[in-house]
Amino acid sequence: MVSAAIKDLLKQVTGVYLTLLKVMVPTIVLVKILDLLGGTLWLSTLLSPFMKFVGLPEQMGIIWATAILTNIYTAMIVFVDVTASMQLSVAQVSVMGILILLSHSIPMEGAVAKMVGVSWRLTISLKLGGGLLLAALVNYLYSELDYQQQPAVLLWQSEQLEQSLWQWAVDQLLLLGSIFFIILALMILLRFLRLIGVEKLMQLALSPLFKLLNITKDASNITIIGITLGLSFGAGLLIAEIKSGSISKRDVLLSISLLSLAHSLIEDTLLILLLGADVTAILWLRIVFSVIVVAMMSQYLGRGSSKALTGEV
């Protein structure tokens, strides 16, 4: 019986992992090709005018562009390089941090979200539009209150940015390999939590928040995992739950929308703090903003938008 349970678990994990690979591998390769062809520089030129809108120097557009196409770590390296001769305030670093946190890895995370039925248009709108709106609000709030205007202190030094194609390929293979074991560990954890009853306690503790967002208990644990660990892992587990038929399209849409704005709250927040950002902006205001946006979406869905329910928004 134990052997059958293990086989069933490994079969489920392998299915989810292979589904993710079908999206992640082409996306990783495509993004790398775009970068080699100058896509990042082109995007940074396009985004530079928006920097002034949020109170940042135009040359910091390259940082946002890097985050959008790649990930937080690469954006941090570019941040250190671009801002080496600048004296930024804590408020400015916090604004840049918000843009990185909300808008990073759009090709990857958008592809993962698409797998569970959430459209590219919605993902891009949330991550780009949401990031820009929250960054502008934080810039306005901190400027008006004259808050956190002291010079920021960088607590992290980047490694060498130059990387050969071989090193890049090895890093990607290691990343893809690690994802299998992370998904395996998460699925084991979920089953264990259900077995000992912790799942119900977690749902009870967060029920007021999920009730506000109209996310049912069927999607609550998956949402919690995504919030703490990341969108890709949360969506990976959502794939398994969707295949079992236990989560509605509405829950998928609301859950992924929340994860698009506020995921990996522990690791990602700590990384941006190392750049000298203010935790109030990059954590607490981000959470409040995300909850408000998804609550508004929930109310919109409550009025019966069939297109939104099918991910065609």
Order of alpha helices (4+ residues) and beta strands (2+ residues): alpha-alpha-alpha-alpha-alpha-alpha-alpha-alpha-alpha-alpha-alpha-alpha-alpha-alpha-alpha-alpha-alpha
